[in-house]
Amino acid sequence: MAKTRVVPSDLFPLVFTFLRENHFEKAARVFAKAAGVTEQDPNAASLLDVFNYWLK
């Protein structure tokens, strides 16, 4: 079975959504422009979900 390769940019949509959900609209716009990010799938895990998983 092949391992899935993960790269740091895979987290960009999570960071963008986190910024928007927490009302950091200007930072979200700047981040989206710099990173080329768009909205993530609404059913995807959030940045907080990922963080909480690793704190267990």
N, C-alpha and C positions, 0 to 999 in steps of 0.2 A: 504494500500500500504506500502510495506517495504522500509525503508530508506537504501540508499547505504552507507556502511561503508567505510570511507576513512582513510587511514593510511599515515603517513609521507613518507614511502617508495614509495608511488604512484608518488611522485614528482621526484624520482631519474632519470628516463629516461629523464625528461624535463631538469634537471640540466646537465646531461651528454651531451645532444644535444646542450644546450646553450654553454657549454665549448668548444665543437668541432666547432660550428659555429663561435665562436669568437677567434679561433686559440689558445686556451689553450690546446694544444694536450697532453702535459705531464700531466697536471692536470686531463684531461679527462681519460687518461689511468690509472692513480693512482686511481681516483674515481671509474672507472668501475671495477677495480680489487677489491677494498675494498667493494664496494656495490653490486657487482655481477650484474651489469647493462649491457644491450645490447642496440642497437639502438632502438629508438622509431618508431612507425608508422609515415611515412612522412606526412600523412594526419591529424595527431593529432595536437592539439593546442600546441603552443610553450610556454615556460616559460614567454616570454614577453607578449604573448596574455593573459595569466592568470593574470599577474601583471597589465597590462593595464585595464583589466576588473574590478579588485578590486579598482583601483584608480578612477573610474567613480563616 
